[in-house]
Amino acid sequence: MSETLEQIKTALSGCRLCETRFAATATGHRPNPVVWFDQGARILVAGQAPGIRVHEVGKPFFDQSGDRLRAWMGVSADQFYDRSIVAALPMAFCFPGYDAKGADLPPPPLCRATWHDRIMTAMGGFDLILLIGGYAQKYHLGPAANGGVTRTVAGWRDHAPLVFPLPHPSWRNTAWLRKNPWFDSELLPQLRTRVQEVIHG
């Protein structure tokens, strides 16, 4: 008998597989899976992993990166946090921690291997999938993402209108956005149009 989405959500909320791993990081934090998806959501936002702010609050993209992402999508916070519209499935559901130099650690592969196929199967399908950063792009696009984030995002027309690969909306990527003006002038208008079609269609 296949798992229901509610069964998966309950199990994921209590996941402690990475407890020892997180305790050994510079932050020494405990697992706190950010579970933000419901049956029927039409837009999938697939990112990397929660940051420290999201870890503390328990809401995906509840930070400046989220402000930028919502501006890219052309949605309000109310729309973004409506789980009948948007599901957030990062490559790791917990904050991975910082290394000794204060940099974000990568999402533990164990998280993706344990949860993602199960959740994607139970969710059924989406009308629009946003792939934020290299980890999500490699998981969802496979070899098509092997050229790196810039090349994958530049090839967005190969995947639209179902899938839009995006860079991370971190403010540290502002220089990338200046170097790639086509992202703002060509990709984002198409993304916003598609988001509105999905929400109001």
C-alpha positions as CSV (number, residue, x, y, z in Angstrom):
1,M,0.0,0.0,0.0
2,S,1.5,3.4,-1.0
3,E,2.2,6.1,1.5
4,T,-0.2,9.0,1.7
5,L,1.2,12.5,1.6
6,E,0.0,13.1,5.2
7,Q,1.9,10.0,6.4
8,I,5.0,11.3,4.7
9,K,4.6,14.8,6.2
10,T,4.3,13.3,9.7
11,A,7.4,11.2,9.2
12,L,9.4,14.1,7.7
13,S,8.4,16.4,10.5
14,G,10.0,14.0,13.0
15,C,13.1,13.2,11.0
16,R,16.3,13.2,13.0
17,L,18.5,11.3,10.5
18,C,21.1,14.2,10.4
19,E,21.1,14.9,14.2
20,T,24.7,13.8,14.7
21,R,25.8,15.6,11.5
22,F,24.3,18.9,12.6
23,A,25.6,18.6,16.1
24,A,29.1,18.5,14.7
25,T,28.8,21.7,12.7
26,A,29.9,25.1,13.8
27,T,26.3,26.0,14.6
28,G,25.7,22.8,16.6
29,H,22.0,23.0,15.9
30,R,19.3,20.4,16.1
31,P,17.2,19.2,13.1
32,N,14.1,21.2,12.4
33,P,12.5,20.1,9.0
34,V,10.7,22.9,7.3
35,V,7.6,21.0,5.9
36,W,5.7,23.3,3.5
37,F,3.6,21.4,1.0
38,D,0.0,20.2,0.6
39,Q,-1.9,18.0,-1.9
40,G,-3.1,20.1,-4.9
41,A,-0.3,22.7,-4.9
42,R,0.2,23.9,-8.4
43,I,3.6,25.5,-8.2
44,L,6.7,23.7,-7.0
45,V,9.6,25.8,-5.6
46,A,12.6,23.5,-5.4
47,G,15.5,25.1,-3.7
48,Q,18.7,24.1,-1.9
49,A,18.2,24.1,1.9
50,P,16.7,26.4,4.6
51,G,19.0,29.2,5.9
52,I,19.3,30.1,9.5
53,R,16.3,32.5,9.4
54,V,14.0,29.9,7.9
55,H,15.3,27.4,10.4
56,E,14.3,29.7,13.2
57,V,10.9,30.7,11.8
58,G,9.8,27.5,10.1
59,K,8.6,29.2,6.8
60,P,10.5,28.7,3.5
61,F,12.2,31.8,2.0
62,F,11.2,33.9,5.0
63,D,14.2,36.2,4.4
64,Q,15.6,38.7,1.9
65,S,16.1,36.0,-0.6
66,G,12.4,35.2,-0.4
67,D,11.5,38.8,-1.0
68,R,13.5,38.8,-4.2
69,L,12.1,35.4,-5.3
70,R,8.5,36.7,-4.8
71,A,9.4,39.8,-6.8
72,W,10.8,37.5,-9.6
73,M,7.5,35.5,-9.5
74,G,5.3,38.6,-9.2
75,V,3.4,37.2,-6.2
76,S,2.4,38.5,-2.8
77,A,3.6,36.9,0.4
78,D,0.0,35.7,1.0
79,Q,0.0,34.0,-2.4
80,F,3.4,32.5,-1.9
81,Y,2.6,31.1,1.5
82,D,-0.8,29.6,0.4
83,R,0.0,25.9,0.3
84,S,-2.9,25.3,-2.1
85,I,-0.8,27.3,-4.6
86,V,2.9,26.8,-3.7
87,A,4.8,23.8,-2.4
88,A,8.5,24.2,-1.2
89,L,10.6,21.1,-1.6
90,P,14.3,22.0,-1.1
91,M,17.0,19.4,-1.6
92,A,17.3,19.3,2.2
93,F,14.5,20.2,4.6
94,C,16.7,21.3,7.5
95,F,19.3,24.0,7.8
96,P,22.6,22.2,7.1
97,G,24.7,24.6,9.3
98,Y,27.8,26.6,8.7
99,D,31.3,25.5,8.3
100,A,34.2,26.9,10.4
101,K,34.5,29.9,8.1
102,G,30.8,30.8,8.3
103,A,29.8,29.5,4.9
104,D,26.6,27.5,4.3
105,L,27.2,23.8,4.2
106,P,25.7,21.9,1.2
107,P,22.4,20.0,1.6
108,P,23.1,16.4,2.9
109,P,22.5,13.9,0.1
110,L,20.8,11.6,2.7
111,C,17.8,14.0,2.9
112,R,17.1,14.0,-0.8
113,A,17.7,10.3,-1.1
114,T,15.3,9.6,1.8
115,W,12.4,11.9,1.0
116,H,12.2,13.4,-2.4
117,D,11.1,10.6,-4.6
118,R,8.5,9.6,-2.1
119,I,7.1,13.2,-1.9
120,M,7.1,13.8,-5.6
121,T,5.3,10.5,-6.2
122,A,2.7,11.4,-3.5
123,M,2.2,14.9,-4.8
124,G,1.4,13.7,-8.3
125,G,2.4,16.6,-10.5
126,F,2.7,20.4,-10.8
127,D,1.7,23.0,-13.4
128,L,4.9,25.0,-12.8
129,I,8.3,24.0,-11.4
130,L,10.9,26.5,-10.3
131,L,14.4,25.1,-9.9
132,I,16.5,27.3,-7.7
133,G,20.3,26.6,-7.9
134,G,22.4,23.8,-9.0
135,Y,21.4,21.1,-6.6
136,A,17.7,21.3,-7.5
137,Q,18.5,21.6,-11.2
138,K,20.6,18.5,-11.2
139,Y,18.0,16.5,-9.3
140,H,15.1,17.5,-11.6
141,L,16.9,18.0,-14.9
142,G,19.6,15.4,-14.7
143,P,22.4,15.6,-17.4
144,A,20.7,18.7,-18.8
145,A,22.0,20.7,-15.8
146,N,25.6,19.4,-16.1
147,G,26.9,22.7,-17.6
148,G,26.4,24.7,-14.4
149,V,23.8,27.1,-13.2
150,T,24.5,29.9,-15.6
151,R,24.3,27.7,-18.7
152,T,21.2,25.9,-17.3
153,V,19.4,29.2,-16.6
154,A,20.4,30.6,-20.0
155,G,18.8,27.5,-21.6
156,W,15.5,28.2,-19.8
157,R,13.5,28.1,-23.1
158,D,14.3,24.4,-23.4
159,H,12.3,23.7,-20.3
160,A,9.5,26.3,-20.2
161,P,6.6,26.6,-19.7
162,L,6.6,23.8,-17.2
163,V,10.1,24.3,-15.7
164,F,12.0,27.5,-15.1
165,P,15.6,27.1,-13.8
166,L,16.7,30.1,-11.7
167,P,19.8,31.3,-9.9
168,H,19.5,31.5,-6.2
169,P,17.8,34.8,-5.2
170,S,20.4,35.6,-2.6
171,W,21.5,39.2,-2.6
172,R,25.0,37.8,-3.0
173,N,24.0,37.1,-6.6
174,T,23.4,40.7,-7.5
175,A,26.7,40.8,-9.5
176,W,25.5,37.7,-11.4
177,L,22.3,39.6,-12.3
178,R,24.2,42.6,-13.5
179,K,26.3,40.4,-15.7
180,N,23.3,38.6,-17.2
181,P,20.7,41.3,-18.0
182,W,18.8,38.9,-20.2
183,F,17.5,37.2,-17.0
184,D,15.6,40.3,-16.0
185,S,14.5,41.4,-19.5
186,E,13.7,38.0,-21.1
187,L,13.2,35.3,-18.5
188,L,11.4,37.1,-15.7
189,P,8.5,38.5,-17.8
190,Q,7.8,35.0,-19.1
191,L,8.0,33.6,-15.6
192,R,5.6,36.1,-14.2
193,T,3.1,35.5,-17.0
194,R,3.3,31.8,-16.4
195,V,2.8,32.2,-12.7
196,Q,-0.3,34.3,-13.2
197,E,-1.7,31.7,-15.7
198,V,-1.2,28.9,-13.2
199,I,-2.7,30.9,-10.3
200,H,-5.7,32.2,-12.2
201,G,-6.1,29.6,-14.9
